[in-house]
Amino acid sequence: MVGLNKTTCSEINMWLKNGDLERVSLKTKTEGAIDPIKQIDAENTKLKGFDWQYEKRPKSRFELHTKTLNLKKKSLIKD
């Protein structure tokens, strides 16, 4: 670990492997900085106002696609 990356951008892609972050890609008009580990304040390591909503998150990529398909089917059903 090198430091804390605080970057603003329009798109972030993250690749995970076995639950660990493997690669990150930041796209379009990135602006930010990396603070060295020794200068990091623990209070500034969390996204302000972010709600994880663990109970709603998909547990696998297969569950994600299943939920998307179910939502599409529901929108096609007319009362």
QUIHUKA-V78875 format. One record per residue. N is the residue number from 1. SS is DSSP state (~ for helix, > for strand, _ for the rest). PSI is psi in radians with two decimals (none if undefined). NEAR is the number of other ideal C-beta (glycine too) atoms within 12 Angstrom. Layout:
# QUIHUKA-V78875
N:SS:PSI:NEAR  N:SS:PSI:NEAR
This chain:
# QUIHUKA-V78875
1:_:2.30:12  2:_:-0.73:11  3:>:-2.92:17  4:>:2.08:22  5:>:2.03:23  6:>:1.69:21  7:>:2.43:21  8:>:2.32:16  9:_:3.01:17  10:_:-0.34:12  11:>:2.28:14  12:>:2.19:19  13:>:2.32:15  14:>:2.33:14  15:>:2.23:13  16:>:2.56:13  17:>:2.09:9  18:_:0.67:7  19:_:0.00:8  20:>:2.55:9  21:>:2.16:15  22:>:-0.68:12  23:>:2.57:12  24:>:2.40:17  25:>:2.15:15  26:>:2.28:20  27:>:2.67:13  28:_:1.90:13  29:_:0.97:11  30:_:2.50:18  31:>:2.14:12  32:>:-2.90:15  33:>:2.82:14  34:>:2.12:17  35:>:2.28:18  36:>:2.61:13  37:~:-0.76:14  38:~:-0.34:10  39:~:0.06:15  40:_:2.26:19  41:_:2.18:13  42:~:-0.59:9  43:~:-0.48:9  44:~:0.18:13  45:~:-0.10:17  46:_:2.59:14  47:_:2.14:13  48:_:2.25:9  49:_:0.04:6  50:_:2.32:8  51:_:1.98:11  52:_:-0.62:10  53:_:1.01:8  54:~:-0.69:8  55:~:-0.36:8  56:~:-0.24:11  57:_:2.50:13  58:_:2.49:16  59:_:-0.27:13  60:_:2.94:12  61:~:-0.47:13  62:~:-0.69:11  63:~:-0.63:14  64:~:-0.81:15  65:~:-0.63:13  66:~:-0.78:15  67:~:-0.68:18  68:~:-0.77:15  69:~:-0.72:14  70:~:-0.70:15  71:~:-0.69:13  72:~:-0.72:12  73:~:-0.75:12  74:~:-0.66:12  75:~:-0.35:11  76:~:-0.35:10  77:_:2.23:9  78:_:2.49:6  79:_:none:5
